[in-house]
Amino acid sequence: EIIQEAVHFEKVNGWKYQIHNDIILDYNFRSEAGWIKGRSFEIGALADARAGTLYDKIGIGPYLIAGIYDPGNLDNIAQGTWSQNNPASDKVQCFIFYRFISTLVGYDATLQGGVFTENDYALNSDQIKHFTFQHNMGLVVAYRWAAFHAEYFWLSPEYDGCESHQWMRYNLTFTF
C-alpha cells in the first residue's frame, strides 16, 4: 500500500477489499505465429490460455512488429537475453509492436475472490464481463547486453460499472 501511495497522484481506495492470501496454481499456454513476414515487419496471430485457481480464460488476437530486429531472436531481444552467444547482438535492435487480444473469461479470482478464501466484496459470475479486450503497444531498443522495453496497456471494463484500465510498464535489462 505504501508503494502504491508513492507512485499514484490520486488517492487509491480499496486496498482493504483486496484478496488476502490464497493458494495460486495456474497453467499458462501462449503461442504466437507470424503469418506475413517482411524484412522489417511481421504480422501474425497469438493465442493465450490460462487455467487454475487464479484465472480461467482464453484469448486470441493479431499482432504487428515493425523495425530493425533479428526475427530468430525476437523473444530474447525483448527479454534482454539475446546477447548471450549471439554475434547479431553487435547490431542495434529497435522495433515497435502492437497486440490486440480478445479474451473469453470463465473465472477471475482477482474479481471473484479466491478459490479457498471467502471475501465479502467478491463479485458473482454474472457480475463480471466474460468478454474483454486488451491493447498493448510498445517500443524495444536493444544493443549487446542492454535492452529497454516500454509498453502501454489498455484493458476494457472487467465488470458492470467498472471503467477501462490503462497502465505503462518500463523495463531496463542488463545481461551478464
N, C-alpha and C positions, 0 to 999 in steps of 0.2 A: 504494500500500500504506500509506503514512504517513497519508493522509487517512482510509482505512478504519479504521485502528487508532484514530484520534482520535474517530470517531463511534460505534464499537461498544463496548458494555460488556463483551462477551465477546471473547476472542482468536479471531480468524478464521484458520482454517487453509486451506491450499490455494492460496495465491497463486502458488506455484511451478508449479502444474499448469494455470494459465490459458493460453488460446490466445495465442500470440505473434503478431506482425504477419502480416497476411494481407490479400489484396485482398477488399473487400466491394463487391458490386454487387447491389442489391436493388431490386425493383419492389414498390410497395405500392398497393393499392386499398382504399378504405374508403368505405362508404356507410351512411347512416342515414336511415330513413324513418319519419315519425310516422304511426301508424295511427289512434289515438284522441287528439284534441286538445281540451282544455278551456281555459278562461280562465287557469287557473294550473297546468295539468299537461299532460303529454304521455306517451303510451305508444307505443312503436314497436319497430322491429327494426333490427339492424345486421348488416352483412356486412363481413368483412375478409379480404383475400388478400395473401399475400406470396410472392414467388418470387425466387430469386437464390442468391448464394454464402453468405449468412448464414442464411436461413430459406426453407423451402418449406412453407407451411401455409395453411389456410383456416379461418375462424372465423365463427360466426353466433350470434345471441342477442338477447334482448329488452333494452329499456332503459326507464327511468322517469325523468321530470324533473318536479319539483313546486316551486312557489314563485312569486315575483314576478319576471318577466323579460319581455323583448321577444323573442317567438318568431322573428321575422325575423332577429335578430342573435345567436342563441344561440352559435354558434361564436366570433364576435368577442367576446362577453362573456367567455367562458371564457378566451380568449387575451389579454384586456385591450386589444384594439384597437378596440373598438366605439365609443369616444367620438369618433373622428375623423369629423367632419362629420355627426354624428348627434344631432339635438335630443333624442332619447329618453334620452341619457346624463345628463340632469339629474335623472333618477329613479333611485333606488336599485334595483339588481337583486340579488336574493338567491334562490338556489334550491339544492335538494339533487338528487342524481341517483344512480341505481343502474344498473349494467350487469352482465349475466351472459353470458359468452362461452364457447361450446363450440368447441374447436379440434381439427381433424384435422391432425396434424403428419407431414409427409413427411420433412423433413430439418431439423436444428437444429445449426448449426456450433458454437454455444456448448457443446453436449454432445458432438458427434460429431467435433470438430476442424475445422480449416479445409479448404477445397477444395484449396488449393495448398500446405499445410504438413502435416507429419507430427507427430503428438502421441501419445506412448506412453500417455497417460491418457484418450484419447478413447473414447467408448462406441460400440459397434456398433449398427446399426439395430434389431436385435432386443432390445437392452437398454433402449431409450428407450420411454416411453409415447407411443403415437401418437394418443392421445385425451386432451386435458387440459381443465380448466375454470378459468375465472377470474372472480372477483367484483371489481367496482370500485364504490365508493360515495364520495360526497364532497359538499362544500359550496363554492359560489361566491358571493362578495359583490363587487359592482362599483358604483362611483359615479364618474361623469365619467371622469377619466384614470387611475384606480387600480382594480386588481382583486386580490382574494385568492382563491386556489384551494387547497383541501385535499382530498386524495384518499387513500383506503385501498385497497390491493390485496391479494388473496389468490389464489394460484396453486396448483393441485393438484400432486401429485408428478409430476416430469417423467421419472423413470426408476426402475427397481426399487431399493428400499432408500432412496429419497430421501424426505424429508419435504416437506410443503407449505411454500410461501414466503409471507411476509407483509411488507409494507412500506408506508410512508407517503410522500407527496410533498406539499410545500408550495410554492406559487408566489406571489410578490408582484410584480405587474406595474404599471409606470408607463408611460403612453403620452404622448409629447410630439409 
